[in-house]
Amino acid sequence: MNHEKLEIWKRSCRLSVNIFKTLAEHRDYGFKDQITRSSLSIPSNIAEGMERESIKERYRFLVIAKGSAGELKTQAYIGAKAGIIPENTGLAWAKEAGEIAAMIGAFSRTLFNN
């Protein structure tokens, strides 16, 4: 299965690129490193999973990607509420990460149940 055709991969890539660009000049390196890593992990694990041969392996990497989406959602929310990033930006990222997590969950169930 070509991961580049998956909407969850495309959306998670767009979100990650947006986070990297927005935080390019950010000085809180600890926060910047953590949130960019979790955002990068989502599409990376989707891609790696879809390249695996077995359904079980694909499912495992989708579970990891979903976990990273939850991590990103939390970091974006905390960053927004703590004033590390603009609140509207952080809450938008958290919302998008939540939607991506839900999409990954639905895709995983479909993949595993077929």
Secondary structure, DSSP 8 states (H G I E B T S, - for coil): --GGG-HHHHHHHHHHHHHHHHTTT-S-HHHHHHHHHHHHHHHHHHHHHHHSSSHHHHHHHHHHHHHHHHHHHHHHHHHHHTTSS-HHHHHHHHHHHHHHHHHHHHHHHHHHH-
